[in-house]
Amino acid sequence: MTDVTIKITDREGILHEIQAPTDMAMNLMEVVRSYELAPEGTIGVCGGIAMCASCQCYVNSDHPLPEMSPDEDLMLADAFYVENNSRLGCQINITPDLDGLEVELAPES
């Protein structure tokens, strides 16, 4: 089992340095939910299919991420609090390349 370290700032401004497995096909939204870094029912509302933007986050490090899909791009176009570094956590799969990733959860809309 290989884990990566990810730094996640929750919606209260608290920084959490967590370990995320790379061998379980998880995405960032699922990791946030598993560590209970956001109140239940406020993140991953659509189940992780890029249809709600409840898992929007700001990527604050220069890690290589997958190209934004058309669905993710359209969802962020209609979301609140979007910044240049906004991504949907459900679209960021946990891989070894993400070791040291730094993200901040966007405010709940």
Contact map, one row per residue, 1 for C-alpha under 8 A:
1110000000000000000011100000000000000000000000000000000000000000000000000000000000000000000000000000000000000
1111000000000000000011100000000000000000000000000000000000000000000000000000000000000000000000010000000000000
1111100000000000001111000000000000000000000000000000000000000000000000000000000000000000000000010000000000000
0111110000000000001111000000000000000000000000000000000000000000000000000000000000000000000000110111000000000
0011111000000000111100000000000000000000000000000000000000000000000000000000000000000000000000000111100000000
0001111100000000111100000000000000000000000000000000000000000000000000000000000000000000000000000111111000000
0000111110000011110000000000000000000000000000000000000000000000000000000000000000000000000000000001111000000
0000011111000011110000000000000000000000000000000000000000000000000000000000000000000000000000000000011110000
0000001111111111000000000000000000000000000000000000000000000000000000000000000000000000000000000000001110000
0000000111111111000000000000000000001100000000000000000000000000000000000000000000000000000000000000000110000
0000000011111100000000000000000000000100000000000000000000000000000000000000000000000000000000000000000111110
0000000011111100000000000000000000000000000000000000000000000000000000000000000000000000000000000000000000000
0000000011111110000000000000000000000000000000000000000000000000000000000000000000000000000000000000000000000
0000000011111111000000000000000000000000000000000000000000000000000000000000000000000000000000000000000000000
0000001111001111100000000000000000000000000000000000000000000000000000000000000000000000000000000000000000000
0000001111000111110000000000000000000000000000000000000000000000000000000000000000000000000000000000000000000
0000111100000011111000000000000000000000000000000000000000000000000000000000000000000000000000000000000000000
0000111100000001111100000000000000000000000000000000000000000000000000000000000000000000000000000000000000000
0011110000000000111110000000000000000000000000000000000000000000000000000000000000000000000000000000000000000
0011110000000000011111000000001000000000000000000000000000000000000000000000000000000000000001000000000000000
1111000000000000001111110100000000000000000000000000000000000000000000000000000000000000000001000000000000000
1111000000000000000111111100000000000000000000000000000000000000000000000000000000000000000001110000000000000
1100000000000000000011111100000000000000000000000000000000000000000000000000000000000000000000000000000000000
0000000000000000000011111100000000000000000000000000000000000000000000000000000000000000000000000000000000000
0000000000000000000001111110000000000000000000000000000000000000000000000000000000000000000011000000000000000
0000000000000000000011111111011000000000000000000000000000000000000000000000000000000000000011000000000000000
0000000000000000000000001111111000000000000000000000000000000000000000000000000000000000111111000000000000000
0000000000000000000000000111111100000000000000000000000000000000000000000000000000000000111111000000000000000
0000000000000000000000000011111110000000001100010000001000000000000000000000000000000001110100000000000000000
0000000000000000000000000111111111000000000100000000000000000000000000000000000000000000010000000000000000000
0000000000000000000100000111111111100000000000000000000000000000000000000000000000000000000000000000000000000
0000000000000000000000000001111111111100000000000000000000000000000000000000000000000000000000000000000000000
0000000000000000000000000000111111111101001100000000000000000000000000000000000000000000000000000000000000000
0000000000000000000000000000011111111000000000000000000000000000000000000000000000000000000000000000000000000
0000000000000000000000000000001111111000000000000000000000000000000000000000000000000000000000000000000000000
0000000000000000000000000000000111111111000000000000000000000000000000000000000000000000000000000000000000000
0000000001000000000000000000000111111110000000000000000000000000000000000000000000000000000000000000000000000
0000000001100000000000000000000110011111011000000000000000000000000000000000000000000000000000000000000000000
0000000000000000000000000000000000011111111000000000000000000000000000000000000000000000000000000000000000000
0000000000000000000000000000000010010111111000000000000000000000000000000000000000000000000000000000000000000
0000000000000000000000000000000000000011111110000000000000000000000000000000000000000000000000000000000000000
0000000000000000000000000000000000000111111110000000010000000000000000000000000000000000000000000000000000010
0000000000000000000000000000100010000111111110000000011000000000000000000000000000000000000000000000000000000
0000000000000000000000000000110010000000111111110001111000000000000000000000000000000000010000000000000000000
0000000000000000000000000000000000000000111111110001010000000000000000000000000000000000000000000000000000000
0000000000000000000000000000000000000000000111111111000000000000000000000000000000000000000000000000000000000
0000000000000000000000000000000000000000000111111000000000000000000000000000000000000000000000000000000000000
0000000000000000000000000000100000000000000111111110000000000000000000000000000000000000011000000000000000000
0000000000000000000000000000000000000000000001111110000000000000000000000000000000000000010000000000000000000
0000000000000000000000000000000000000000000001011111100000000000000000110010000000000001011000000000000000000
0000000000000000000000000000000000000000000001011111100000000000000000110010000000000000000000000000000000000
0000000000000000000000000000000000000000000111000111111000000000000000000010000000000000000000000000000000000
0000000000000000000000000000000000000000000100000111111100000000000000000011001000000001000000000000000000000
0000000000000000000000000000000000000000011110000001111100000000000000000000000000000000000000000000000000011
0000000000000000000000000000100000000000001100000001111110000000000000000000000000000001110000000000000011000
0000000000000000000000000000000000000000000000000000111111000000000000000000000000000111100000000000000011000
0000000000000000000000000000000000000000000000000000001111100000000000000000000000000111100000000000001111000
0000000000000000000000000000000000000000000000000000000111110000000000000000000000101110000000000000001111000
0000000000000000000000000000000000000000000000000000000011111100000000000000000000001110000000000000111100000
0000000000000000000000000000000000000000000000000000000001111100000000000000000000001000000000000000111100000
0000000000000000000000000000000000000000000000000000000000111110000000000000000000000000000000000000111000000
0000000000000000000000000000000000000000000000000000000000111111000000000000000000000000000000000000100000000
0000000000000000000000000000000000000000000000000000000000001111100000000000000000000000000000001100100000000
0000000000000000000000000000000000000000000000000000000000000111110000000000000000000000000000001100000000000
0000000000000000000000000000000000000000000000000000000000000011111000000000000000000000000100000000000000000
0000000000000000000000000000000000000000000000000000000000000001111100000000000000000000000100000000000000000
0000000000000000000000000000000000000000000000000000000000000000111110000000000000000000000000000000000000000
0000000000000000000000000000000000000000000000000000000000000000011111011000000000000010000000000000000000000
0000000000000000000000000000000000000000000000000000000000000000001111111000000000000000000000000000000000000
0000000000000000000000000000000000000000000000000000000000000000000111111100000000000000000000000000000000000
0000000000000000000000000000000000000000000000000110000000000000000011111110000000000000000000000000000000000
0000000000000000000000000000000000000000000000000110000000000000000111111111000000000011001000000000000000000
0000000000000000000000000000000000000000000000000000000000000000000111111111100000000000000000000000000000000
0000000000000000000000000000000000000000000000000000000000000000000001111111110000000000000000000000000000000
0000000000000000000000000000000000000000000000000111100000000000000000111111111000000000000000000000000000000
0000000000000000000000000000000000000000000000000000100000000000000000011111111101000111000000000000000000000
0000000000000000000000000000000000000000000000000000000000000000000000001111111001000000000000000000000000000
0000000000000000000000000000000000000000000000000000000000000000000000000111111100000000000000000000000000000
0000000000000000000000000000000000000000000000000000100000000000000000000011111111000000000000000000000000000
0000000000000000000000000000000000000000000000000000000000000000000000000001011111000000000000000000000000001
0000000000000000000000000000000000000000000000000000000000000000000000000000001111100000000000000000000001101
0000000000000000000000000000000000000000000000000000000000000000000000000001101111110100000000000000000000000
0000000000000000000000000000000000000000000000000000000001000000000000000000000011111100000000000000000000000
0000000000000000000000000000000000000000000000000000000000000000000000000000000001111100000000000000000000000
0000000000000000000000000000000000000000000000000000000001110000000000000000000000111110000000000000000000000
0000000000000000000000000000000000000000000000000000000111100000000000000001000001111111000000000000000000000
0000000000000000000000000000000000000000000000000000000111100000000100010001000000001111101000000000000000000
0000000000000000000000000000100000000000000000000100101110000000000000010001000000000111111100000000000000000
0000000000000000000000000011100000000000000000000000001110000000000000000000000000000011111100000000000000000
0000000000000000000000000011110000000000000100011100001000000000000000000000000000000001111110000000000000000
0000000000000000000000000011000000000000000000010100000000000000000000010000000000000011111110000000000000000
0000000000000000000000000011100000000000000000000000000000000000110000000000000000000001111111000000000000000
0000000000000000000000001111000000000000000000000000000000000000000000000000000000000000011111100000000000000
0000000000000000000111001111000000000000000000000000000000000000000000000000000000000000000111110100000000000
0001000000000000000001000000000000000000000000000000000000000000000000000000000000000000000011111110000000000
0111000000000000000001000000000000000000000000000000000000000000000000000000000000000000000001111110000000000
0000000000000000000000000000000000000000000000000000000000000011000000000000000000000000000000111110000000000
0001110000000000000000000000000000000000000000000000000000000011000000000000000000000000000001111111100000000
0001110000000000000000000000000000000000000000000000000000000000000000000000000000000000000000111111100000000
0001111000000000000000000000000000000000000000000000000000000000000000000000000000000000000000000111110000000
0000111000000000000000000000000000000000000000000000000000111110000000000000000000000000000000000111111000000
0000011100000000000000000000000000000000000000000000000000111000000000000000000000000000000000000001111100000
0000011110000000000000000000000000000000000000000000000011111000000000000000000000000000000000000000111110000
0000000111100000000000000000000000000000000000000000000011110000000000000000000000000000000000000000011111000
0000000111100000000000000000000000000000000000000000001111000000000000000000000000000000000000000000001111100
0000000000100000000000000000000000000000000000000000001111000000000000000000000010000000000000000000000111110
0000000000100000000000000000000000000000000000000000000000000000000000000000000010000000000000000000000011111
0000000000100000000000000000000000000000010000000000010000000000000000000000000000000000000000000000000001111
0000000000000000000000000000000000000000000000000000010000000000000000000000000110000000000000000000000000111
